[in-house]
Amino acid sequence: MNAATGLSLAGVAAALAIMWANFRPWWKGGRDPKALIPYGSGWLLGSLATVCAGGALGWGAAGIAGLLSKGGDTAVGSLVGTGAAALASRRMGALTPEGGIVVALVFFVVGILFKVSGKQDKRRIVGGIVTGAVLGFLPGVAAQLGFLPDAANYVGAWGAALGNKGSA
């Protein structure tokens, strides 16, 4: 994240509230794993977007984190009269060019899922993107999710090796 976009405790709290609003109906309902696909796919894209430094997805993730943090700070400040509580931010890792292709494919698949989804699932996808983008910048969460860019890099390298087989 750049210096102009800060992460705040109120922004993280707002992201956690969005996550709870998406998780609670599933927990209270039938707990069908397929019902988590819209939110989970958006969350995966939002989390992976945090490692796309220099790209549109990275810019969008930083912007989402900044907007939610500023909005949360304003809401909390207006409600209780306190100032902002800044938090540190960190990226999960780095993408190779092959890993970037995998993230672009994830973006494409989530885009198609969004297009064919109903209104409620579209909201869940967007909620997942927002929470993934905000929580993905937290140092503790980024450390736990360090396997995501590594997995994208691995899958991309595997695809490139598969495509190069048979060449001289």
Salt bridges, closest charged atoms under 4 A:
ASP121 OD1 - ARG124 NH1 3.23
